């Protein structure tokens, strides 16, 4: 629901209200959660492969091939800045992340659409793994880098479109900030890659600022619809921008760090 802002007009030195405000129903066409379920399915299948490889060989072969291992990234295996977001260390780790992906992912994909949501998820995961590579020497894996990106993007998205949320925007933003803060504090515990979380959060926020939906009202009364005013190319602009920012951080790090 949306209502027009109050308008007051002076008359004889007095401020009087204009015509009464009338609630208007706005239509919005969202996207189904195909990409969210696809990422969830890939993570589950890959974890099954991790489990079977350890059971049969004693080694986690998918992690050996795609985990965030700094020495191998420094040797040129840059795909490891992407692939860790699809791998997990235990069934509990997988379950926790898939639950968060289900809750956040369906909502964000509904508003962002399939292509933009895919770009957001990958860009945030890359940003998280990049910051982890730069500041944490410990090997890591998990979708939490990308999931924190979804949380950061949600904050920016609601803020940019707060006039459509009205009084609900403030509690949504406060709740998201509290959730992010609590998880970052919990991430200070040993064994948790908090740099990955922080990087994902920043990557998601940057992407949403550049490429997130900016709503506006289209049509004429009473058939009004919420549409996205962002051009389609901003999706790729946001994706490339996030990758460029964090890739530049790697380049600077390699230049100033003695080999």
C-alpha positions as CSV (number, residue, x, y, z in Angstrom):
1,X,0.0,0.0,0.0
2,X,1.1,3.6,-0.7
3,X,-0.3,6.9,0.0
4,X,0.6,10.3,-1.6
5,X,2.5,12.7,0.7
6,X,0.4,15.3,2.6
7,X,0.1,18.5,0.6
8,X,-0.8,21.8,2.3
9,X,-1.7,25.0,0.5
10,X,-1.8,28.5,2.1
11,X,-5.2,30.2,2.0
12,X,-5.7,33.5,3.8
13,X,-2.6,33.0,5.8
14,X,-3.7,29.6,7.1
15,X,-2.4,26.2,6.1
16,X,-5.2,23.9,5.1
17,X,-5.0,20.3,3.9
18,X,-5.5,19.5,0.3
19,X,-7.9,16.8,-0.8
20,X,-7.9,13.8,1.5
21,X,-5.3,11.1,1.0
22,X,-6.6,7.8,-0.5
23,X,-4.9,4.5,-0.1
24,X,-3.8,3.0,-3.4
25,X,-3.1,-0.6,-4.2
26,X,0.2,-1.1,-6.1
27,X,0.8,-4.2,-8.2
28,X,4.3,-5.8,-8.2
29,X,5.4,-8.7,-10.3
30,X,8.1,-10.7,-8.6
31,X,10.2,-13.7,-9.6
32,X,9.9,-17.3,-8.4
33,X,12.9,-18.8,-6.5
34,X,14.4,-20.9,-9.2
35,X,18.0,-19.7,-8.7
36,X,17.8,-20.0,-5.0
37,X,16.8,-23.6,-5.2
38,X,19.4,-24.2,-7.9
39,X,22.2,-22.9,-5.7
40,X,20.8,-24.9,-2.7
41,X,20.7,-28.1,-4.9
42,X,24.3,-27.6,-6.1
43,X,25.5,-27.1,-2.5
44,X,23.8,-30.3,-1.3
45,X,25.1,-32.4,-4.3
46,X,28.6,-31.1,-3.8
47,X,28.5,-31.8,-0.1
48,X,27.4,-35.4,-0.9
49,X,30.4,-35.6,-3.1
50,X,32.6,-34.3,-0.3
51,X,31.2,-36.8,2.1
52,X,31.6,-39.8,-0.3
53,X,35.1,-38.8,-1.3
54,X,36.2,-38.7,2.4
55,X,34.4,-42.0,3.0
56,X,36.0,-43.7,0.1
57,X,39.5,-42.1,-0.1
58,X,40.0,-40.4,3.3
59,X,40.3,-37.0,1.5
60,X,37.9,-34.2,0.8
61,X,38.6,-34.1,-3.0
62,X,36.1,-31.3,-3.9
63,X,37.7,-29.1,-1.2
64,X,41.2,-29.9,-2.4
65,X,40.2,-28.8,-5.8
66,X,38.1,-25.8,-5.0
67,X,38.5,-24.7,-1.3
68,X,39.9,-21.3,-0.3
69,X,43.6,-22.2,0.1
70,X,45.7,-19.0,0.1
71,X,48.9,-20.6,-1.2
72,X,47.2,-22.1,-4.2
73,X,45.3,-18.8,-5.0
74,X,48.7,-17.0,-4.9
75,X,50.0,-19.6,-7.3
76,X,47.3,-18.6,-9.8
77,X,44.3,-20.8,-9.0
78,X,41.9,-17.8,-8.9
79,X,38.8,-19.9,-9.3
80,X,39.2,-20.6,-5.6
81,X,37.8,-17.2,-5.0
82,X,34.5,-18.4,-6.4
83,X,34.2,-22.1,-5.7
84,X,34.3,-22.2,-1.9
85,X,30.8,-20.6,-1.7
86,X,29.5,-24.0,-2.9
87,X,31.4,-26.2,-0.5
88,X,30.7,-27.0,3.2
89,X,32.6,-28.5,6.1
90,X,29.9,-30.5,7.9
91,X,26.2,-31.4,7.7
92,X,25.5,-28.8,10.4
93,X,27.5,-26.2,8.4
94,X,25.5,-27.1,5.3
95,X,22.1,-27.1,7.0
96,X,22.7,-23.7,8.7
97,X,23.8,-22.0,5.5
98,X,21.0,-23.6,3.4
99,X,18.4,-22.5,5.9
100,X,19.7,-19.0,5.7
101,X,19.9,-19.2,1.9
102,X,16.3,-20.4,1.8
103,X,15.0,-17.5,4.0
104,X,17.0,-14.7,2.5
105,X,17.4,-16.0,-1.1
106,X,13.7,-16.5,-1.8
107,X,12.9,-12.9,-0.7
108,X,15.8,-11.3,-2.6
109,X,15.3,-13.3,-5.8
110,X,11.6,-12.3,-5.7
111,X,12.6,-8.6,-5.8
112,X,15.8,-8.8,-7.7
113,X,14.9,-11.3,-10.4
114,X,16.8,-14.3,-11.6
115,X,19.7,-12.7,-13.4
116,X,20.4,-9.9,-10.9
117,X,20.1,-12.4,-8.0
118,X,22.6,-14.7,-9.6
119,X,25.0,-11.8,-10.2
120,X,24.6,-10.7,-6.6
121,X,25.2,-14.1,-5.1
122,X,28.4,-14.8,-7.1
123,X,29.8,-11.2,-6.7
124,X,29.2,-11.3,-2.9
125,X,30.8,-14.8,-2.6
126,X,33.8,-13.5,-4.6
127,X,34.1,-10.4,-2.4
128,X,34.0,-12.5,0.8
129,X,36.6,-15.0,-0.4
130,X,38.8,-12.2,-1.5
131,X,38.8,-10.5,1.8
132,X,39.4,-13.8,3.5
133,X,42.3,-14.4,1.2
134,X,43.8,-11.0,2.0
135,X,43.4,-11.1,5.8
136,X,43.0,-14.8,6.9
137,X,45.7,-17.4,6.1
138,X,43.4,-20.2,7.2
139,X,41.7,-22.4,4.5
140,X,38.0,-21.9,4.4
141,X,34.8,-22.8,2.6
142,X,31.0,-22.2,2.8
143,X,28.1,-20.2,1.3
144,X,28.1,-17.7,4.2
145,X,30.2,-15.3,2.2
146,X,27.4,-15.0,-0.4
147,X,24.6,-15.2,2.2
148,X,26.1,-12.2,4.1
149,X,26.0,-10.5,0.7
150,X,22.3,-11.1,0.4
151,X,21.8,-9.6,3.9
152,X,23.9,-6.5,3.0
153,X,22.0,-6.1,-0.3
154,X,18.6,-6.4,1.5
155,X,19.6,-3.5,3.8
156,X,20.5,-1.3,0.8
157,X,17.5,-2.3,-1.2
158,X,15.0,-1.5,1.6
159,X,16.8,1.8,2.3
160,X,16.7,2.9,-1.4
161,X,13.0,2.0,-1.6
162,X,12.0,3.0,1.9
163,X,9.2,5.3,0.7
164,X,7.4,2.2,-0.5
165,X,7.8,0.4,2.8
166,X,6.7,3.4,4.9
167,X,6.8,2.8,8.6
168,X,8.0,-0.8,8.1
169,X,11.3,0.3,6.6
170,X,12.8,1.3,10.0
171,X,12.2,-2.0,11.8
172,X,13.3,-4.0,8.7
173,X,16.6,-2.1,8.6
174,X,17.2,-2.3,12.4
175,X,16.5,-6.1,12.4
176,X,18.9,-6.7,9.5
177,X,21.6,-4.6,11.2
178,X,21.1,-6.5,14.4
179,X,21.3,-9.9,12.6
180,X,24.5,-8.8,10.8
181,X,26.0,-7.5,14.0
182,X,25.3,-10.6,16.0
183,X,26.7,-12.9,13.3
184,X,29.8,-10.8,13.0
185,X,30.3,-10.9,16.7
186,X,29.8,-14.7,16.7
187,X,32.2,-14.8,13.9
188,X,35.0,-13.7,16.3
189,X,35.0,-17.3,17.6
190,X,37.8,-19.6,16.5
191,X,37.2,-21.5,13.4
192,X,34.8,-19.0,11.8
193,X,36.0,-17.0,8.8
194,X,34.7,-13.5,9.8
195,X,36.7,-11.8,7.1
196,X,34.7,-13.8,4.6
197,X,31.5,-12.7,6.2
198,X,32.5,-9.0,6.2
199,X,33.7,-9.1,2.6
200,X,30.4,-10.7,1.5
201,X,28.4,-8.1,3.4
202,X,30.4,-5.3,1.7
203,X,30.2,-6.9,-1.7
204,X,26.4,-7.3,-1.4
205,X,26.0,-3.7,-0.3
206,X,28.1,-2.3,-3.1
207,X,26.3,-4.4,-5.7
208,X,22.9,-3.3,-4.4
209,X,23.9,0.4,-4.5
210,X,25.0,0.1,-8.1
211,X,22.5,-2.4,-9.5
212,X,19.8,-3.0,-7.0
213,X,16.2,-2.3,-7.9
214,X,15.0,1.3,-7.7
215,X,11.2,1.3,-7.6
216,X,8.9,3.9,-9.1
217,X,5.2,4.0,-9.8
218,X,4.0,3.5,-13.4
219,X,0.6,3.6,-14.9
220,X,-2.4,5.8,-14.2
221,X,-4.9,5.6,-11.3
222,X,-6.3,3.2,-10.4
223,X,-4.1,0.7,-12.3
224,X,-0.8,1.5,-10.7
225,X,2.3,-0.8,-10.9
226,X,5.7,-0.8,-9.2
227,X,8.4,-1.0,-11.8
228,X,12.2,-0.9,-11.6
229,X,13.8,2.2,-13.0
230,X,17.2,0.7,-13.3
231,X,18.4,-0.1,-16.9
232,X,19.2,-3.7,-17.5
233,X,22.9,-3.0,-18.1
234,X,23.4,-1.9,-14.4
235,X,23.2,-5.6,-13.4
236,X,26.4,-6.3,-15.3
237,X,27.8,-2.9,-14.3
238,X,27.3,-3.8,-10.6
239,X,28.8,-7.3,-11.1
240,X,31.9,-6.1,-12.9
241,X,32.3,-3.2,-10.4
242,X,32.3,-5.5,-7.4
243,X,34.8,-7.9,-9.1
244,X,37.0,-4.9,-10.1
245,X,37.1,-3.4,-6.6
246,X,38.1,-6.6,-4.9
247,X,40.4,-7.7,-7.7
248,X,42.2,-4.4,-7.4
249,X,42.6,-5.1,-3.6
250,X,44.3,-8.3,-4.5
251,X,46.6,-6.6,-7.1
252,X,47.6,-3.9,-4.5
253,X,48.2,-6.6,-1.9
254,X,50.5,-8.6,-4.2
255,X,52.4,-5.5,-5.2
256,X,53.1,-4.3,-1.6
257,X,53.6,-7.8,-0.1
258,X,57.1,-9.3,-0.3
259,X,57.1,-12.5,-2.3
